[in-house]
């Protein structure tokens, strides 16, 4: 049997990986995938050695406490690679782990398709040297990345953003309100604190305090969109005194984003999801203070949310590190909910982004690129 290694270290990446596997198996059903991923990849028949829960850390100084576990995973993966001798490897995002793995795969002469570029345009540009030495082909999901890879003579292709084909709604607004017993007379604010334990730690307490302020000013109802890899008992730790004001959703995330009047979301894929669904958005992020102090010296961009980066200007508010406070969240919420002009301008900018990112058949193109790599 022929094997292909696939490694996705977080929620968004494993969604993209699952769709790639699905499309590839339609073209080449004889291959068996193995590696690291989540429930969607497992549903597509990937033999998971570890799950994305095992990989759920941010990076920087926080990584240190997780070194023993990550080294164990890394070494186990190498043993499986030597045993199965995969015909190719698909590495999805998670550069701290995957670029180290790429170096080992290169030594084994295994061709590498790297899906979702590291943010070399923001910081750690030296990663391009590693990519050039190890990666056979980069699959890019943002159009501005093409120029960077062309300038460094690294084989790369912009294939569009997979979210443009993943996002779909299965419930109408009326059905959604009825299912979750929501009040039509109250606005909905959706909360997306993040998909990592460390993100919950730094974000949820601040969001809960902001909820109190917002609730005192506006007739609103809050929905917390739980990431799939976050355990319910972990949320319980933070939400003991807030459940009466908050509904936790395990499903229908895209309906929640589409029908909300405002989204409060940690920087990351969730920002882009809200924008593609045309919902006003406030982005935020906070990390361990020492990690921030170290990282801020290396970052080469003015904006942190991918929505603002793609737009080339600040079209949504960003509350980063010390600016992420309950009062600031309240003030930005007040501006957006109180102004139709601000909301309409934001939504108009989102529509331009959507056109840029939708190339069509992104996952099929990714599968075809993997097929080409195997024939090389």
Buried (B, 14 or more C-beta within 10 A) or exposed (E): EEBBBBBBBBBBBBBBBBBBBBBBBEEBEEBBBBBBBBBBBBEBBBBBBBBBBBBBBBBBBBBEEBEEEBEEBEEEBBEBBEEBEBBBBBBBBBBBBBBEBBEBBBEEEBBBBBBBBBBBBBBBBEBBEBBBEBBBBBBBBBBEBBEBBEEBEBEBEBBBBBBBBBBEBEBEEEEBBEEBEBEEEEBBBBBBBBBBBBBBBBBBEBBBBBBEBBBEEBEBBBBBBBBBBBEEEBBEEBBEEBEEBBBBBEBBBBBBBBBBBBBBBBBBBBBBBBBBBBBBBBBBBBBBEEBBEEBEEEEEEEBBBBBBBBBEEBBBBBBBBEBBBBEBBBBBBBEBBEEEEBBEEBBEBBEEBBEBBBBEBBBBBBBBBBBEBBEE
